Each structure stands twice: as structure tokens, then as C-alpha cells.
Amino acid sequence: MTKKTMKAPAKKAAPAAKTKAPKSEAADSGKVAKAQLVEMVADKTGLTKKQSEEAVSAMLECVVTSLQEGKSVGLPGLGTMSVKETAARTGVKPGTSEKIQIPAGKKVAFKVASTLKGNI
């Protein structure tokens, strides 16, 4: 007679507690949010966070307004943003394979500055 061994039942892992990630962990996601940008400007310039927020918002507003007017915006050390015309073209509607006409439009193009490209 041989003694049969029984396996112990598998233990279930305890459910992980769901907690909100602190802001510092959100910064590690690879994207810099406006609030983080405001904080960085405040740290570099010595301005208050409210003054930094006003400065960042004003700069972004000026960039958007200039692009809407069709002007290009040069950001030294970063690159140039410009508005480009897109031609009308024929496309295919997904799922039905129906051919559709896509109208002409505009898009924002960004050309990276060579100094930044070389430093990345």
C-alpha cells in the first residue's frame, strides 16, 4: 500500500487595494500635463503658480490664435508649428469598403528644431 499525497488547494491572491496614483507617479507616464508645466515654470522663474498659470495660458492662447490665422509659430530650440493645406482625396469607408470623397482641409504640422533633434 502506498500513501497518496494530496495537493494543497491553491491560495487566491488578495485583491489589490485600488488607490489613486499620486501626482508624482502620473508624471512618470511620459506626458507632461499643463499643471506640471505650470509648476516647472514657477520653479524656474520664481513666479507664483498663479502667475505661471497665466503666463503659460497666455502663451498657448497666442500660439493657437496665430495658427488659426494661418501663421507659422517658431519656438526656438523646440521647432516650428505651421498650418498646411490638405488636398481632397478619395477614401474607403471601413467596414463597407464604400468609396467616399474626403474634402480638402487644413492640418497643423510640426518640424522639430535641429538642435533638439540632435539632443534627443
MARRO-568518 format. One record per residue (C-alpha): residue number from 0; residue in three letters; z, y, x. Coordinates in Angstrom, 3 decimals. Example, Ala and Ser with C-alpha at 12.3 -4.5 7.8 and 13.67 -1.06 7.14 Angstrom:
<pts>
PT pos code        w        v        u
PT   0  ALA    7.800   -4.500   12.300
PT   1  SER    7.140   -1.060   13.670
</pts>
This chain:
<pts>
PT pos code        w        v        u
PT   0  MET    0.000    0.000    0.000
PT   1  THR   -0.885    3.370    1.224
PT   2  LYS    0.677    6.566    0.224
PT   3  LYS   -1.725    9.057   -1.359
PT   4  THR   -1.376   12.674   -0.319
PT   5  MET   -1.821   15.411   -2.818
PT   6  LYS   -3.171   18.818   -2.000
PT   7  ALA   -1.004   21.756   -2.836
PT   8  PRO   -2.513   23.997   -5.522
PT   9  ALA   -4.392   26.989   -4.136
PT  10  LYS   -2.448   30.208   -4.246
PT  11  LYS   -4.056   33.089   -6.055
PT  12  ALA   -4.214   36.327   -4.153
PT  13  ALA   -2.094   39.059   -5.630
PT  14  PRO   -4.215   41.719   -7.330
PT  15  ALA   -4.618   44.775   -5.150
PT  16  ALA   -2.967   47.869   -6.494
PT  17  LYS   -5.529   50.449   -7.464
PT  18  THR   -4.684   53.763   -5.905
PT  19  LYS   -6.674   56.896   -5.474
PT  20  ALA   -8.007   57.356   -1.954
PT  21  PRO   -6.589   60.388   -0.159
PT  22  LYS   -8.988   63.217    0.641
PT  23  SER   -8.974   62.310    4.333
PT  24  GLU  -10.404   58.869    3.542
PT  25  ALA  -13.082   60.432    1.318
PT  26  ALA  -14.204   62.453    4.336
PT  27  ASP  -14.950   59.206    6.168
PT  28  SER  -17.591   58.255    3.593
PT  29  GLY  -20.324   60.029    5.553
PT  30  LYS  -20.699   63.035    3.272
PT  31  VAL  -19.143   66.465    3.617
PT  32  ALA  -18.294   67.977    0.247
PT  33  LYS  -18.221   71.706   -0.441
PT  34  ALA  -14.408   71.728   -0.432
PT  35  GLN  -14.373   70.122    3.013
PT  36  LEU  -16.962   72.612    4.223
PT  37  VAL  -14.801   75.469    2.925
PT  38  GLU  -11.804   74.019    4.765
PT  39  MET  -13.772   73.737    8.032
PT  40  VAL  -14.969   77.359    7.730
PT  41  ALA  -11.401   78.509    7.067
PT  42  ASP  -10.149   76.648   10.154
PT  43  LYS  -12.911   78.016   12.432
PT  44  THR  -12.818   81.631   11.243
PT  45  GLY   -9.185   82.231   10.386
PT  46  LEU  -10.156   83.315    6.858
PT  47  THR   -8.153   82.168    3.876
PT  48  LYS   -9.524   79.244    1.879
PT  49  LYS  -10.359   81.606   -0.984
PT  50  GLN  -12.325   83.922    1.332
PT  51  SER  -14.046   80.924    2.928
PT  52  GLU  -14.988   79.559   -0.500
PT  53  GLU  -16.505   82.923   -1.454
PT  54  ALA  -18.458   83.078    1.821
PT  55  VAL  -19.797   79.508    1.522
PT  56  SER  -20.706   80.019   -2.148
PT  57  ALA  -22.478   83.299   -1.363
PT  58  MET  -24.466   81.692    1.453
PT  59  LEU  -25.521   78.743   -0.705
PT  60  GLU  -26.463   81.090   -3.546
PT  61  CYS  -28.638   83.157   -1.182
PT  62  VAL  -30.384   80.014    0.097
PT  63  VAL  -31.091   78.785   -3.450
PT  64  THR  -32.338   82.207   -4.589
PT  65  SER  -34.648   82.513   -1.588
PT  66  LEU  -36.104   79.046   -2.210
PT  67  GLN  -36.621   79.859   -5.892
PT  68  GLU  -38.592   82.930   -4.825
PT  69  GLY  -40.792   80.717   -2.649
PT  70  LYS  -39.420   81.972    0.678
PT  71  SER  -38.502   79.688    3.555
PT  72  VAL  -34.964   79.778    4.907
PT  73  GLY  -34.310   79.345    8.629
PT  74  LEU  -30.873   78.133    9.625
PT  75  PRO  -30.597   78.470   13.425
PT  76  GLY  -29.525   75.260   15.087
PT  77  LEU  -29.971   73.333   11.826
PT  78  GLY  -33.562   73.662   10.627
PT  79  THR  -35.880   75.346    8.134
PT  80  MET  -35.998   74.808    4.386
PT  81  SER  -39.233   75.675    2.591
PT  82  VAL  -40.959   75.166   -0.752
PT  83  LYS  -44.101   73.016   -0.709
PT  84  GLU  -46.677   72.565   -3.451
PT  85  THR  -47.397   69.010   -4.580
PT  86  ALA  -50.830   68.063   -5.918
PT  87  ALA  -51.473   66.486   -9.308
PT  88  ARG  -51.949   62.752   -8.996
PT  89  THR  -52.271   59.530  -10.939
PT  90  GLY  -49.260   57.247  -11.013
PT  91  VAL  -48.327   53.925  -12.572
PT  92  LYS  -45.579   53.691  -15.186
PT  93  PRO  -43.090   50.984  -14.121
PT  94  GLY  -42.833   48.009  -16.437
PT  95  THR  -46.030   48.640  -18.395
PT  96  SER  -48.442   49.244  -15.492
PT  97  GLU  -49.910   52.053  -17.596
PT  98  LYS  -51.650   54.762  -15.568
PT  99  ILE  -50.176   58.210  -16.094
PT 100  GLN  -51.079   61.666  -14.844
PT 101  ILE  -48.339   63.321  -12.767
PT 102  PRO  -48.666   67.118  -12.854
PT 103  ALA  -48.669   69.387   -9.789
PT 104  GLY  -45.274   70.728   -8.835
PT 105  LYS  -43.061   72.013   -6.065
PT 106  LYS  -40.538   70.368   -3.763
PT 107  VAL  -38.080   71.517   -1.132
PT 108  ALA  -38.956   70.390    2.389
PT 109  PHE  -36.629   70.455    5.379
PT 110  LYS  -37.712   70.487    9.002
PT 111  VAL  -34.921   69.699   11.455
PT 112  ALA  -34.474   72.057   14.411
PT 113  SER  -35.461   70.501   17.719
PT 114  THR  -32.058   71.342   19.236
PT 115  LEU  -30.278   69.385   16.503
PT 116  LYS  -32.765   66.526   16.670
PT 117  GLY  -32.132   66.183   20.395
PT 118  ASN  -28.326   66.210   19.970
PT 119  ILE  -28.086   63.538   17.280
</pts>
